[in-house]
Amino acid sequence: MPVEPGSEELKNAFKSIPNLVGIELLSDKQKSSISPQSILRLENRFGLNTVIVDADGKVRRGLLYAHIDKKPFQSFALK
């Protein structure tokens, strides 16, 4: 979602910095997922930023890969 001022400068940075990687939050619950900026999605320059929280509220694992609807995703850390 563009936010002014600076939206156009940010878009230019996404285009001009080749090693810039965005994030995507995937959700299997009622929470909303958050997609990466469209330029980064088109160039496959984004990674998952999703964690699994155990029943006691602790995060003990980090995902490297996920498959949602038969579509593979790599983690931000792996990218």
PDB file with SEQRES, HELIX, SHEET and CRYST1 records, atoms N, CA, C and O in Angstrom:
SEQRES   1 A   79  MET PRO VAL GLU PRO GLY SER GLU GLU LEU LYS ASN ALA          
SEQRES   2 A   79  PHE LYS SER ILE PRO ASN LEU VAL GLY ILE GLU LEU LEU          
SEQRES   3 A   79  SER ASP LYS GLN LYS SER SER ILE SER PRO GLN SER ILE          
SEQRES   4 A   79  LEU ARG LEU GLU ASN ARG PHE GLY LEU ASN THR VAL ILE          
SEQRES   5 A   79  VAL ASP ALA ASP GLY LYS VAL ARG ARG GLY LEU LEU TYR          
SEQRES   6 A   79  ALA HIS ILE ASP LYS LYS PRO PHE GLN SER PHE ALA LEU          
SEQRES   7 A   79  LYS                                                          
HELIX    1 AA1 SER A    7  SER A   16  1                                  10    
HELIX    2 AA2 SER A   38  LEU A   42  1                                   5    
SHEET    1 AA1 2 GLY A  22  GLU A  24  0                                        
SHEET    2 AA1 2 PHE A  46  LEU A  48  1                                        
SHEET    1 AA2 2 TYR A  65  ILE A  68  0                                        
SHEET    2 AA2 2 LYS A  71  GLN A  74 -1                                        
CRYST1    1.000    1.000    1.000  90.00  90.00  90.00 P 1           1          
ATOM      1  N   MET A   1       0.838  -1.158   0.000  1.00  0.00           N  
ATOM      2  CA  MET A   1       0.000   0.000   0.000  1.00  0.00           C  
ATOM      3  C   MET A   1       0.900   1.243   0.000  1.00  0.00           C  
ATOM      4  O   MET A   1       1.655   1.451   0.950  1.00  0.00           O  
ATOM      5  N   PRO A   2       0.832   2.046  -1.018  1.00  0.00           N  
ATOM      6  CA  PRO A   2       1.671   3.246  -1.080  1.00  0.00           C  
ATOM      7  C   PRO A   2       1.322   4.238   0.028  1.00  0.00           C  
ATOM      8  O   PRO A   2       0.151   4.478   0.321  1.00  0.00           O  
ATOM      9  N   VAL A   3       2.351   4.802   0.631  1.00  0.00           N  
ATOM     10  CA  VAL A   3       2.191   5.826   1.658  1.00  0.00           C  
ATOM     11  C   VAL A   3       3.065   7.008   1.254  1.00  0.00           C  
ATOM     12  O   VAL A   3       4.260   6.853   1.002  1.00  0.00           O  
ATOM     13  N   GLU A   4       2.472   8.159   1.195  1.00  0.00           N  
ATOM     14  CA  GLU A   4       3.206   9.379   0.824  1.00  0.00           C  
ATOM     15  C   GLU A   4       3.613  10.133   2.076  1.00  0.00           C  
ATOM     16  O   GLU A   4       2.936  10.013   3.097  1.00  0.00           O  
ATOM     17  N   PRO A   5       4.663  10.887   2.042  1.00  0.00           N  
ATOM     18  CA  PRO A   5       5.592  11.074   0.935  1.00  0.00           C  
ATOM     19  C   PRO A   5       6.611   9.938   0.885  1.00  0.00           C  
ATOM     20  O   PRO A   5       6.840   9.257   1.884  1.00  0.00           O  
ATOM     21  N   GLY A   6       7.211   9.741  -0.263  1.00  0.00           N  
ATOM     22  CA  GLY A   6       8.301   8.787  -0.410  1.00  0.00           C  
ATOM     23  C   GLY A   6       7.965   7.520  -1.154  1.00  0.00           C  
ATOM     24  O   GLY A   6       8.850   6.697  -1.390  1.00  0.00           O  
ATOM     25  N   SER A   7       6.717   7.336  -1.532  1.00  0.00           N  
ATOM     26  CA  SER A   7       6.307   6.102  -2.199  1.00  0.00           C  
ATOM     27  C   SER A   7       7.051   5.880  -3.515  1.00  0.00           C  
ATOM     28  O   SER A   7       7.485   4.766  -3.809  1.00  0.00           O  
ATOM     29  N   GLU A   8       7.194   6.929  -4.292  1.00  0.00           N  
ATOM     30  CA  GLU A   8       7.871   6.803  -5.591  1.00  0.00           C  
ATOM     31  C   GLU A   8       9.364   6.517  -5.407  1.00  0.00           C  
ATOM     32  O   GLU A   8       9.940   5.735  -6.164  1.00  0.00           O  
ATOM     33  N   GLU A   9       9.987   7.139  -4.418  1.00  0.00           N  
ATOM     34  CA  GLU A   9      11.403   6.884  -4.136  1.00  0.00           C  
ATOM     35  C   GLU A   9      11.613   5.441  -3.695  1.00  0.00           C  
ATOM     36  O   GLU A   9      12.592   4.805  -4.085  1.00  0.00           O  
ATOM     37  N   LEU A  10      10.699   4.928  -2.885  1.00  0.00           N  
ATOM     38  CA  LEU A  10      10.799   3.545  -2.439  1.00  0.00           C  
ATOM     39  C   LEU A  10      10.659   2.592  -3.621  1.00  0.00           C  
ATOM     40  O   LEU A  10      11.405   1.618  -3.724  1.00  0.00           O  
ATOM     41  N   LYS A  11       9.719   2.863  -4.504  1.00  0.00           N  
ATOM     42  CA  LYS A  11       9.532   2.034  -5.695  1.00  0.00           C  
ATOM     43  C   LYS A  11      10.802   2.033  -6.553  1.00  0.00           C  
ATOM     44  O   LYS A  11      11.203   0.991  -7.072  1.00  0.00           O  
ATOM     45  N   ASN A  12      11.430   3.197  -6.700  1.00  0.00           N  
ATOM     46  CA  ASN A  12      12.681   3.290  -7.456  1.00  0.00           C  
ATOM     47  C   ASN A  12      13.797   2.496  -6.787  1.00  0.00           C  
ATOM     48  O   ASN A  12      14.615   1.882  -7.472  1.00  0.00           O  
ATOM     49  N   ALA A  13      13.838   2.502  -5.454  1.00  0.00           N  
ATOM     50  CA  ALA A  13      14.837   1.718  -4.729  1.00  0.00           C  
ATOM     51  C   ALA A  13      14.624   0.228  -4.976  1.00  0.00           C  
ATOM     52  O   ALA A  13      15.590  -0.509  -5.173  1.00  0.00           O  
ATOM     53  N   PHE A  14      13.365  -0.223  -4.968  1.00  0.00           N  
ATOM     54  CA  PHE A  14      13.078  -1.633  -5.255  1.00  0.00           C  
ATOM     55  C   PHE A  14      13.598  -2.032  -6.630  1.00  0.00           C  
ATOM     56  O   PHE A  14      14.104  -3.141  -6.806  1.00  0.00           O  
ATOM     57  N   LYS A  15      13.477  -1.142  -7.592  1.00  0.00           N  
ATOM     58  CA  LYS A  15      13.921  -1.429  -8.960  1.00  0.00           C  
ATOM     59  C   LYS A  15      15.440  -1.395  -9.086  1.00  0.00           C  
ATOM     60  O   LYS A  15      16.017  -2.191  -9.827  1.00  0.00           O  
ATOM     61  N   SER A  16      16.092  -0.479  -8.367  1.00  0.00           N  
ATOM     62  CA  SER A  16      17.516  -0.244  -8.604  1.00  0.00           C  
ATOM     63  C   SER A  16      18.462  -1.022  -7.691  1.00  0.00           C  
ATOM     64  O   SER A  16      19.655  -1.095  -7.985  1.00  0.00           O  
ATOM     65  N   ILE A  17      17.981  -1.597  -6.612  1.00  0.00           N  
ATOM     66  CA  ILE A  17      18.845  -2.348  -5.688  1.00  0.00           C  
ATOM     67  C   ILE A  17      18.598  -3.837  -5.912  1.00  0.00           C  
ATOM     68  O   ILE A  17      17.590  -4.362  -5.437  1.00  0.00           O  
ATOM     69  N   PRO A  18      19.491  -4.535  -6.623  1.00  0.00           N  
ATOM     70  CA  PRO A  18      19.229  -5.919  -7.021  1.00  0.00           C  
ATOM     71  C   PRO A  18      19.215  -6.930  -5.875  1.00  0.00           C  
ATOM     72  O   PRO A  18      18.593  -7.985  -6.002  1.00  0.00           O  
ATOM     73  N   ASN A  19      19.887  -6.633  -4.760  1.00  0.00           N  
ATOM     74  CA  ASN A  19      19.907  -7.608  -3.664  1.00  0.00           C  
ATOM     75  C   ASN A  19      18.916  -7.269  -2.554  1.00  0.00           C  
ATOM     76  O   ASN A  19      19.014  -7.822  -1.458  1.00  0.00           O  
ATOM     77  N   LEU A  20      17.974  -6.380  -2.811  1.00  0.00           N  
ATOM     78  CA  LEU A  20      16.933  -6.046  -1.850  1.00  0.00           C  
ATOM     79  C   LEU A  20      15.865  -7.152  -1.898  1.00  0.00           C  
ATOM     80  O   LEU A  20      15.365  -7.496  -2.969  1.00  0.00           O  
ATOM     81  N   VAL A  21      15.528  -7.696  -0.738  1.00  0.00           N  
ATOM     82  CA  VAL A  21      14.556  -8.787  -0.634  1.00  0.00           C  
ATOM     83  C   VAL A  21      13.424  -8.347   0.283  1.00  0.00           C  
ATOM     84  O   VAL A  21      13.669  -7.854   1.384  1.00  0.00           O  
ATOM     85  N   GLY A  22      12.193  -8.522  -0.164  1.00  0.00           N  
ATOM     86  CA  GLY A  22      11.022  -8.184   0.643  1.00  0.00           C  
ATOM     87  C   GLY A  22      10.533  -9.377   1.443  1.00  0.00           C  
ATOM     88  O   GLY A  22      11.093 -10.470   1.350  1.00  0.00           O  
ATOM     89  N   ILE A  23       9.490  -9.165   2.226  1.00  0.00           N  
ATOM     90  CA  ILE A  23       8.928 -10.247   3.035  1.00  0.00           C  
ATOM     91  C   ILE A  23       7.468 -10.480   2.682  1.00  0.00           C  
ATOM     92  O   ILE A  23       6.788  -9.608   2.140  1.00  0.00           O  
ATOM     93  N   GLU A  24       7.007 -11.690   3.007  1.00  0.00           N  
ATOM     94  CA  GLU A  24       5.592 -12.030   2.879  1.00  0.00           C  
ATOM     95  C   GLU A  24       5.183 -12.796   4.114  1.00  0.00           C  
ATOM     96  O   GLU A  24       5.863 -13.735   4.528  1.00  0.00           O  
ATOM     97  N   LEU A  25       4.074 -12.399   4.700  1.00  0.00           N  
ATOM     98  CA  LEU A  25       3.507 -13.108   5.838  1.00  0.00           C  
ATOM     99  C   LEU A  25       2.398 -13.999   5.322  1.00  0.00           C  
ATOM    100  O   LEU A  25       1.429 -13.514   4.738  1.00  0.00           O  
ATOM    101  N   LEU A  26       2.533 -15.304   5.535  1.00  0.00           N  
ATOM    102  CA  LEU A  26       1.479 -16.249   5.169  1.00  0.00           C  
ATOM    103  C   LEU A  26       0.720 -16.620   6.422  1.00  0.00           C  
ATOM    104  O   LEU A  26       1.302 -16.729   7.501  1.00  0.00           O  
ATOM    105  N   SER A  27      -0.571 -16.811   6.281  1.00  0.00           N  
ATOM    106  CA  SER A  27      -1.390 -17.143   7.430  1.00  0.00           C  
ATOM    107  C   SER A  27      -2.365 -18.251   7.071  1.00  0.00           C  
ATOM    108  O   SER A  27      -2.959 -18.249   5.993  1.00  0.00           O  
ATOM    109  N   ASP A  28      -2.522 -19.198   7.987  1.00  0.00           N  
ATOM    110  CA  ASP A  28      -3.512 -20.250   7.786  1.00  0.00           C  
ATOM    111  C   ASP A  28      -4.708 -20.046   8.714  1.00  0.00           C  
ATOM    112  O   ASP A  28      -5.595 -20.896   8.789  1.00  0.00           O  
ATOM    113  N   LYS A  29      -4.726 -18.925   9.414  1.00  0.00           N  
ATOM    114  CA  LYS A  29      -5.824 -18.613  10.329  1.00  0.00           C  
ATOM    115  C   LYS A  29      -6.595 -17.426   9.794  1.00  0.00           C  
ATOM    116  O   LYS A  29      -6.466 -17.077   8.620  1.00  0.00           O  
ATOM    117  N   GLN A  30      -7.382 -16.813  10.629  1.00  0.00           N  
ATOM    118  CA  GLN A  30      -8.217 -15.699  10.214  1.00  0.00           C  
ATOM    119  C   GLN A  30      -7.424 -14.411   9.991  1.00  0.00           C  
ATOM    120  O   GLN A  30      -7.932 -13.461   9.395  1.00  0.00           O  
ATOM    121  N   LYS A  31      -6.173 -14.381  10.474  1.00  0.00           N  
ATOM    122  CA  LYS A  31      -5.357 -13.187  10.256  1.00  0.00           C  
ATOM    123  C   LYS A  31      -5.153 -12.985   8.760  1.00  0.00           C  
ATOM    124  O   LYS A  31      -5.216 -13.933   7.977  1.00  0.00           O  
ATOM    125  N   SER A  32      -4.913 -11.771   8.387  1.00  0.00           N  
ATOM    126  CA  SER A  32      -4.650 -11.471   6.987  1.00  0.00           C  
ATOM    127  C   SER A  32      -3.205 -11.789   6.651  1.00  0.00           C  
ATOM    128  O   SER A  32      -2.307 -11.605   7.472  1.00  0.00           O  
ATOM    129  N   SER A  33      -2.992 -12.268   5.438  1.00  0.00           N  
ATOM    130  CA  SER A  33      -1.642 -12.417   4.927  1.00  0.00           C  
ATOM    131  C   SER A  33      -1.184 -11.056   4.421  1.00  0.00           C  
ATOM    132  O   SER A  33      -1.999 -10.205   4.067  1.00  0.00           O  
ATOM    133  N   ILE A  34       0.124 -10.865   4.393  1.00  0.00           N  
ATOM    134  CA  ILE A  34       0.683  -9.619   3.896  1.00  0.00           C  
ATOM    135  C   ILE A  34       1.603  -9.960   2.741  1.00  0.00           C  
ATOM    136  O   ILE A  34       2.568 -10.706   2.908  1.00  0.00           O  
ATOM    137  N   SER A  35       1.309  -9.416   1.571  1.00  0.00           N  
ATOM    138  CA  SER A  35       2.077  -9.711   0.371  1.00  0.00           C  
ATOM    139  C   SER A  35       3.233  -8.732   0.218  1.00  0.00           C  
ATOM    140  O   SER A  35       3.177  -7.613   0.729  1.00  0.00           O  
ATOM    141  N   PRO A  36       4.289  -9.156  -0.492  1.00  0.00           N  
ATOM    142  CA  PRO A  36       5.384  -8.232  -0.773  1.00  0.00           C  
ATOM    143  C   PRO A  36       4.979  -7.210  -1.825  1.00  0.00           C  
ATOM    144  O   PRO A  36       3.951  -7.364  -2.485  1.00  0.00           O  
ATOM    145  N   GLN A  37       5.777  -6.180  -1.979  1.00  0.00           N  
ATOM    146  CA  GLN A  37       5.527  -5.168  -2.985  1.00  0.00           C  
ATOM    147  C   GLN A  37       5.525  -5.840  -4.362  1.00  0.00           C  
ATOM    148  O   GLN A  37       6.297  -6.772  -4.586  1.00  0.00           O  
ATOM    149  N   SER A  38       4.684  -5.392  -5.273  1.00  0.00           N  
ATOM    150  CA  SER A  38       4.470  -6.065  -6.553  1.00  0.00           C  
ATOM    151  C   SER A  38       5.748  -6.194  -7.386  1.00  0.00           C  
ATOM    152  O   SER A  38       5.937  -7.209  -8.056  1.00  0.00           O  
ATOM    153  N   ILE A  39       6.623  -5.197  -7.359  1.00  0.00           N  
ATOM    154  CA  ILE A  39       7.872  -5.291  -8.116  1.00  0.00           C  
ATOM    155  C   ILE A  39       8.708  -6.457  -7.601  1.00  0.00           C  
ATOM    156  O   ILE A  39       9.279  -7.210  -8.390  1.00  0.00           O  
ATOM    157  N   LEU A  40       8.782  -6.608  -6.286  1.00  0.00           N  
ATOM    158  CA  LEU A  40       9.556  -7.697  -5.693  1.00  0.00           C  
ATOM    159  C   LEU A  40       8.913  -9.050  -5.975  1.00  0.00           C  
ATOM    160  O   LEU A  40       9.619 -10.037  -6.183  1.00  0.00           O  
ATOM    161  N   ARG A  41       7.591  -9.108  -5.983  1.00  0.00           N  
ATOM    162  CA  ARG A  41       6.901 -10.364  -6.290  1.00  0.00           C  
ATOM    163  C   ARG A  41       7.179 -10.787  -7.730  1.00  0.00           C  
ATOM    164  O   ARG A  41       7.454 -11.960  -7.982  1.00  0.00           O  
ATOM    165  N   LEU A  42       7.112  -9.857  -8.672  1.00  0.00           N  
ATOM    166  CA  LEU A  42       7.345 -10.179 -10.080  1.00  0.00           C  
ATOM    167  C   LEU A  42       8.749 -10.709 -10.317  1.00  0.00           C  
ATOM    168  O   LEU A  42       8.952 -11.572 -11.171  1.00  0.00           O  
ATOM    169  N   GLU A  43       9.711 -10.203  -9.573  1.00  0.00           N  
ATOM    170  CA  GLU A  43      11.103 -10.624  -9.741  1.00  0.00           C  
ATOM    171  C   GLU A  43      11.497 -11.737  -8.772  1.00  0.00           C  
ATOM    172  O   GLU A  43      12.672 -12.095  -8.687  1.00  0.00           O  
ATOM    173  N   ASN A  44      10.523 -12.289  -8.041  1.00  0.00           N  
ATOM    174  CA  ASN A  44      10.739 -13.365  -7.070  1.00  0.00           C  
ATOM    175  C   ASN A  44      11.824 -12.988  -6.054  1.00  0.00           C  
ATOM    176  O   ASN A  44      12.687 -13.800  -5.720  1.00  0.00           O  
ATOM    177  N   ARG A  45      11.764 -11.754  -5.575  1.00  0.00           N  
ATOM    178  CA  ARG A  45      12.719 -11.256  -4.591  1.00  0.00           C  
ATOM    179  C   ARG A  45      12.018 -11.028  -3.258  1.00  0.00           C  
ATOM    180  O   ARG A  45      12.020  -9.918  -2.726  1.00  0.00           O  
ATOM    181  N   PHE A  46      11.428 -12.072  -2.733  1.00  0.00           N  
ATOM    182  CA  PHE A  46      10.766 -11.992  -1.437  1.00  0.00           C  
ATOM    183  C   PHE A  46      10.865 -13.342  -0.747  1.00  0.00           C  
ATOM    184  O   PHE A  46      11.049 -14.368  -1.401  1.00  0.00           O  
ATOM    185  N   GLY A  47      10.744 -13.341   0.558  1.00  0.00           N  
ATOM    186  CA  GLY A  47      10.778 -14.566   1.337  1.00  0.00           C  
ATOM    187  C   GLY A  47       9.751 -14.528   2.447  1.00  0.00           C  
ATOM    188  O   GLY A  47       9.249 -13.469   2.824  1.00  0.00           O  
ATOM    189  N   LEU A  48       9.449 -15.713   2.963  1.00  0.00           N  
ATOM    190  CA  LEU A  48       8.479 -15.829   4.059  1.00  0.00           C  
ATOM    191  C   LEU A  48       8.993 -15.189   5.327  1.00  0.00           C  
ATOM    192  O   LEU A  48      10.182 -15.261   5.637  1.00  0.00           O  
ATOM    193  N   ASN A  49       8.112 -14.578   6.038  1.00  0.00           N  
ATOM    194  CA  ASN A  49       8.408 -14.067   7.375  1.00  0.00           C  
ATOM    195  C   ASN A  49       7.305 -14.598   8.290  1.00  0.00           C  
ATOM    196  O   ASN A  49       6.595 -13.831   8.939  1.00  0.00           O  
ATOM    197  N   THR A  50       7.178 -15.902   8.327  1.00  0.00           N  
ATOM    198  CA  THR A  50       6.111 -16.567   9.058  1.00  0.00           C  
ATOM    199  C   THR A  50       6.727 -17.495  10.097  1.00  0.00           C  
ATOM    200  O   THR A  50       7.658 -18.238   9.786  1.00  0.00           O  
ATOM    201  N   VAL A  51       6.225 -17.462  11.313  1.00  0.00           N  
ATOM    202  CA  VAL A  51       6.734 -18.327  12.378  1.00  0.00           C  
ATOM    203  C   VAL A  51       5.610 -19.217  12.892  1.00  0.00           C  
ATOM    204  O   VAL A  51       4.428 -18.898  12.767  1.00  0.00           O  
ATOM    205  N   ILE A  52       6.012 -20.333  13.470  1.00  0.00           N  
ATOM    206  CA  ILE A  52       5.063 -21.259  14.080  1.00  0.00           C  
ATOM    207  C   ILE A  52       5.157 -21.080  15.586  1.00  0.00           C  
ATOM    208  O   ILE A  52       6.226 -21.254  16.172  1.00  0.00           O  
ATOM    209  N   VAL A  53       4.049 -20.736  16.207  1.00  0.00           N  
ATOM    210  CA  VAL A  53       4.012 -20.524  17.653  1.00  0.00           C  
ATOM    211  C   VAL A  53       3.433 -21.774  18.290  1.00  0.00           C  
ATOM    212  O   VAL A  53       2.345 -22.219  17.925  1.00  0.00           O  
ATOM    213  N   ASP A  54       4.168 -22.344  19.251  1.00  0.00           N  
ATOM    214  CA  ASP A  54       3.702 -23.529  19.968  1.00  0.00           C  
ATOM    215  C   ASP A  54       2.549 -23.179  20.900  1.00  0.00           C  
ATOM    216  O   ASP A  54       2.262 -22.005  21.133  1.00  0.00           O  
ATOM    217  N   ALA A  55       1.896 -24.201  21.427  1.00  0.00           N  
ATOM    218  CA  ALA A  55       0.728 -24.006  22.291  1.00  0.00           C  
ATOM    219  C   ALA A  55       1.047 -23.165  23.522  1.00  0.00           C  
ATOM    220  O   ALA A  55       0.170 -22.484  24.053  1.00  0.00           O  
ATOM    221  N   ASP A  56       2.302 -23.209  23.981  1.00  0.00           N  
ATOM    222  CA  ASP A  56       2.675 -22.420  25.160  1.00  0.00           C  
ATOM    223  C   ASP A  56       3.147 -21.009  24.803  1.00  0.00           C  
ATOM    224  O   ASP A  56       3.649 -20.285  25.662  1.00  0.00           O  
ATOM    225  N   GLY A  57       2.985 -20.618  23.528  1.00  0.00           N  
ATOM    226  CA  GLY A  57       3.333 -19.271  23.107  1.00  0.00           C  
ATOM    227  C   GLY A  57       4.783 -19.068  22.716  1.00  0.00           C  
ATOM    228  O   GLY A  57       5.183 -17.942  22.419  1.00  0.00           O  
ATOM    229  N   LYS A  58       5.583 -20.128  22.709  1.00  0.00           N  
ATOM    230  CA  LYS A  58       7.005 -20.032  22.357  1.00  0.00           C  
ATOM    231  C   LYS A  58       7.219 -20.357  20.875  1.00  0.00           C  
ATOM    232  O   LYS A  58       6.530 -21.197  20.296  1.00  0.00           O  
ATOM    233  N   VAL A  59       8.193 -19.665  20.285  1.00  0.00           N  
ATOM    234  CA  VAL A  59       8.607 -19.962  18.907  1.00  0.00           C  
ATOM    235  C   VAL A  59       9.872 -20.797  19.009  1.00  0.00           C  
ATOM    236  O   VAL A  59      10.889 -20.324  19.517  1.00  0.00           O  
ATOM    237  N   ARG A  60       9.819 -22.052  18.525  1.00  0.00           N  
ATOM    238  CA  ARG A  60      10.953 -22.957  18.628  1.00  0.00           C  
ATOM    239  C   ARG A  60      11.501 -23.389  17.268  1.00  0.00           C  
ATOM    240  O   ARG A  60      12.537 -24.050  17.194  1.00  0.00           O  
ATOM    241  N   ARG A  61      10.814 -23.020  16.207  1.00  0.00           N  
ATOM    242  CA  ARG A  61      11.216 -23.452  14.870  1.00  0.00           C  
ATOM    243  C   ARG A  61      11.131 -22.283  13.914  1.00  0.00           C  
ATOM    244  O   ARG A  61      10.366 -21.338  14.114  1.00  0.00           O  
ATOM    245  N   GLY A  62      11.929 -22.370  12.879  1.00  0.00           N  
ATOM    246  CA  GLY A  62      11.843 -21.410  11.795  1.00  0.00           C  
ATOM    247  C   GLY A  62      11.671 -22.167  10.488  1.00  0.00           C  
ATOM    248  O   GLY A  62      12.350 -23.167  10.254  1.00  0.00           O  
ATOM    249  N   LEU A  63      10.786 -21.706   9.651  1.00  0.00           N  
ATOM    250  CA  LEU A  63      10.551 -22.373   8.374  1.00  0.00           C  
ATOM    251  C   LEU A  63      11.611 -21.961   7.357  1.00  0.00           C  
ATOM    252  O   LEU A  63      11.986 -20.791   7.277  1.00  0.00           O  
ATOM    253  N   LEU A  64      12.088 -22.931   6.581  1.00  0.00           N  
ATOM    254  CA  LEU A  64      12.929 -22.632   5.429  1.00  0.00           C  
ATOM    255  C   LEU A  64      12.090 -22.650   4.162  1.00  0.00           C  
ATOM    256  O   LEU A  64      12.325 -21.870   3.239  1.00  0.00           O  
ATOM    257  N   TYR A  65      11.115 -23.544   4.123  1.00  0.00           N  
ATOM    258  CA  TYR A  65      10.215 -23.675   2.979  1.00  0.00           C  
ATOM    259  C   TYR A  65       8.794 -23.881   3.476  1.00  0.00           C  
ATOM    260  O   TYR A  65       8.576 -24.355   4.591  1.00  0.00           O  
ATOM    261  N   ALA A  66       7.844 -23.527   2.652  1.00  0.00           N  
ATOM    262  CA  ALA A  66       6.438 -23.840   2.914  1.00  0.00           C  
ATOM    263  C   ALA A  66       5.761 -24.073   1.570  1.00  0.00           C  
ATOM    264  O   ALA A  66       6.163 -23.501   0.557  1.00  0.00           O  
ATOM    265  N   HIS A  67       4.749 -24.900   1.567  1.00  0.00           N  
ATOM    266  CA  HIS A  67       3.944 -25.132   0.367  1.00  0.00           C  
ATOM    267  C   HIS A  67       2.497 -24.804   0.714  1.00  0.00           C  
ATOM    268  O   HIS A  67       1.895 -25.443   1.577  1.00  0.00           O  
ATOM    269  N   ILE A  68       1.956 -23.820   0.045  1.00  0.00           N  
ATOM    270  CA  ILE A  68       0.576 -23.410   0.241  1.00  0.00           C  
ATOM    271  C   ILE A  68      -0.138 -23.577  -1.094  1.00  0.00           C  
ATOM    272  O   ILE A  68       0.268 -22.992  -2.097  1.00  0.00           O  
ATOM    273  N   ASP A  69      -1.197 -24.372  -1.106  1.00  0.00           N  
ATOM    274  CA  ASP A  69      -1.932 -24.652  -2.339  1.00  0.00           C  
ATOM    275  C   ASP A  69      -0.999 -25.101  -3.450  1.00  0.00           C  
ATOM    276  O   ASP A  69      -1.107 -24.643  -4.588  1.00  0.00           O  
ATOM    277  N   LYS A  70      -0.076 -26.006  -3.111  1.00  0.00           N  
ATOM    278  CA  LYS A  70       0.902 -26.580  -4.048  1.00  0.00           C  
ATOM    279  C   LYS A  70       1.880 -25.559  -4.622  1.00  0.00           C  
ATOM    280  O   LYS A  70       2.556 -25.838  -5.612  1.00  0.00           O  
ATOM    281  N   LYS A  71       1.959 -24.381  -4.010  1.00  0.00           N  
ATOM    282  CA  LYS A  71       2.897 -23.356  -4.442  1.00  0.00           C  
ATOM    283  C   LYS A  71       4.029 -23.273  -3.431  1.00  0.00           C  
ATOM    284  O   LYS A  71       3.771 -23.066  -2.245  1.00  0.00           O  
ATOM    285  N   PRO A  72       5.295 -23.431  -3.871  1.00  0.00           N  
ATOM    286  CA  PRO A  72       6.419 -23.386  -2.912  1.00  0.00           C  
ATOM    287  C   PRO A  72       6.808 -21.946  -2.559  1.00  0.00           C  
ATOM    288  O   PRO A  72       6.735 -21.042  -3.392  1.00  0.00           O  
ATOM    289  N   PHE A  73       7.216 -21.763  -1.317  1.00  0.00           N  
ATOM    290  CA  PHE A  73       7.705 -20.488  -0.809  1.00  0.00           C  
ATOM    291  C   PHE A  73       9.012 -20.730  -0.075  1.00  0.00           C  
ATOM    292  O   PHE A  73       9.150 -21.732   0.627  1.00  0.00           O  
ATOM    293  N   GLN A  74       9.981 -19.819  -0.228  1.00  0.00           N  
ATOM    294  CA  GLN A  74      11.233 -19.878   0.533  1.00  0.00           C  
ATOM    295  C   GLN A  74      11.171 -18.841   1.649  1.00  0.00           C  
ATOM    296  O   GLN A  74      10.479 -17.829   1.542  1.00  0.00           O  
ATOM    297  N   SER A  75      11.913 -19.116   2.725  1.00  0.00           N  
ATOM    298  CA  SER A  75      11.926 -18.179   3.846  1.00  0.00           C  
ATOM    299  C   SER A  75      12.788 -16.960   3.520  1.00  0.00           C  
ATOM    300  O   SER A  75      13.634 -16.998   2.627  1.00  0.00           O  
ATOM    301  N   PHE A  76      12.558 -15.898   4.254  1.00  0.00           N  
ATOM    302  CA  PHE A  76      13.371 -14.692   4.118  1.00  0.00           C  
ATOM    303  C   PHE A  76      14.817 -15.015   4.442  1.00  0.00           C  
ATOM    304  O   PHE A  76      15.725 -14.562   3.744  1.00  0.00           O  
ATOM    305  N   ALA A  77      15.044 -15.795   5.494  1.00  0.00           N  
ATOM    306  CA  ALA A  77      16.412 -16.160   5.904  1.00  0.00           C  
ATOM    307  C   ALA A  77      17.124 -16.955   4.805  1.00  0.00           C  
ATOM    308  O   ALA A  77      18.325 -16.782   4.595  1.00  0.00           O  
ATOM    309  N   LEU A  78      16.409 -17.800   4.125  1.00  0.00           N  
ATOM    310  CA  LEU A  78      17.008 -18.589   3.047  1.00  0.00           C  
ATOM    311  C   LEU A  78      17.343 -17.723   1.844  1.00  0.00           C  
ATOM    312  O   LEU A  78      18.367 -17.926   1.192  1.00  0.00           O  
ATOM    313  N   LYS A  79      16.490 -16.770   1.554  1.00  0.00           N  
ATOM    314  CA  LYS A  79      16.759 -15.858   0.423  1.00  0.00           C  
ATOM    315  C   LYS A  79      18.012 -15.079   0.686  1.00  0.00           C  
ATOM    316  O   LYS A  79      18.414 -14.258  -0.140  1.00  0.00           O  
TER     317      LYS A  79                                                      
END                                                                             
